[in-house]
Amino acid sequence: MTTHASDAAAAPAPRVRVTLVRTGATVATADVADTPASRRRGLLGRTGLAPGAGLLIRPCSSIHTWFMRFPIDVVFLDRAGCVLKVVESLAPWGLASGGLRARDTLELPAGAAGAAGLRPGDALTIEPL
């Protein structure tokens, strides 16, 4: 059987559970964008993120929301999964950077970071589903 590039593109994205260590609460069940194509695509073309959903982009130290249709919360993480910066309700056509130490970016529905109590210095665990 021959596998075509379009077959690989249709494969479901890996998923992870993101948990706030301080409280033990699940922050999100997130798709993972870890290929050049999936990182470029990000949330483009979606009409929103469901409550409890997210997108973990790795590696990624800055993002834009050009051509997006909805605001998002953005959480920048270091290599150890420690929160470096939280940007709440980043509107479409915005830019955000996590700085030089940022390794991964977690995109959440607007308001989710505040509802989870995420703040710089928090440790997150990221477990495959």
C-alpha positions in Angstrom: 0.0 0.0 0.0 1.3 3.4 -0.9 1.1 6.3 1.5 0.6 9.8 0.1 1.4 13.1 1.6 -2.3 13.9 1.7 -2.9 10.8 3.8 -0.4 12.1 6.4 -2.1 15.5 6.4 -5.4 13.9 7.2 -4.1 12.0 10.2 -5.4 13.3 13.5 -3.1 15.6 15.5 -1.5 14.1 18.6 -3.4 15.2 21.8 -2.1 16.0 25.3 -3.6 16.7 28.7 -2.2 19.9 30.2 -2.4 20.0 34.0 -1.6 22.8 36.5 0.7 21.2 39.1 -0.3 23.7 41.8 -3.9 22.7 41.8 -4.0 19.4 39.9 -6.7 20.8 37.6 -6.7 20.0 33.9 -6.2 23.3 32.0 -6.9 21.8 28.6 -7.0 18.8 26.4 -4.9 20.1 23.5 -4.0 19.2 20.0 -0.3 19.3 19.3 1.1 21.2 16.4 4.7 20.0 16.1 5.4 19.8 12.4 6.2 22.8 10.1 2.8 22.5 8.4 0.8 22.1 11.6 2.6 25.0 13.3 2.0 27.2 10.3 -1.7 26.3 10.2 -2.3 26.7 13.9 -5.9 27.7 14.6 -6.4 29.3 11.1 -9.7 28.3 9.6 -11.4 27.4 12.9 -14.3 29.4 14.2 -13.3 29.0 17.8 -12.0 26.7 20.5 -14.4 24.7 22.6 -14.2 25.1 26.4 -11.4 22.9 27.7 -9.7 22.6 24.3 -6.4 24.1 23.3 -3.5 23.9 20.9 0.1 23.3 22.0 2.6 24.6 19.4 6.1 23.2 19.8 8.6 24.6 19.3 7.1 28.1 19.3 8.2 31.3 21.1 5.9 33.8 19.4 2.6 33.8 17.6 0.3 36.0 15.5 -3.5 35.9 15.2 -3.6 37.3 11.6 -6.7 36.0 9.7 -8.2 34.5 12.9 -11.8 35.0 13.7 -11.7 35.0 17.5 -9.6 36.1 20.5 -7.4 33.6 22.4 -5.4 33.3 25.6 -1.7 32.6 25.0 0.5 30.8 27.5 4.3 30.7 26.8 6.2 27.9 28.4 9.9 27.1 28.9 11.5 23.8 28.2 10.4 22.4 31.6 6.8 23.4 31.1 7.0 26.4 33.4 4.7 29.3 32.5 6.8 32.3 31.4 4.1 34.7 30.3 0.3 34.8 29.9 -1.4 37.0 27.3 -5.1 37.1 27.9 -7.7 37.7 25.1 -5.3 38.4 22.3 -7.5 39.8 19.5 -7.4 38.8 15.9 -4.5 40.6 14.0 -2.4 40.6 17.2 1.2 39.5 17.9 2.6 38.0 21.1 6.1 36.9 22.1 7.2 34.8 25.0 10.8 36.1 25.0 14.1 34.3 24.6 13.4 31.4 27.0 10.0 30.5 25.5 10.0 27.0 24.0 6.3 26.1 23.6 3.0 28.0 23.3 -0.3 26.9 24.5 -3.3 28.6 22.9 -6.6 28.5 24.8 -10.1 29.9 24.5 -10.3 33.5 25.6 -10.8 33.6 29.4 -9.5 30.1 30.0 -6.1 31.2 31.4 -7.6 33.5 34.0 -10.3 30.9 34.9 -7.5 28.3 35.5 -5.5 30.9 37.5 -2.5 30.5 35.3 0.4 32.9 36.1 4.1 33.2 35.4 6.1 30.6 37.5 3.4 28.0 37.4 4.5 24.5 36.5 2.4 22.5 34.0 2.5 18.8 33.2 1.9 17.8 29.6 0.9 14.1 29.2 0.1 12.3 25.9 -3.4 11.0 25.6 
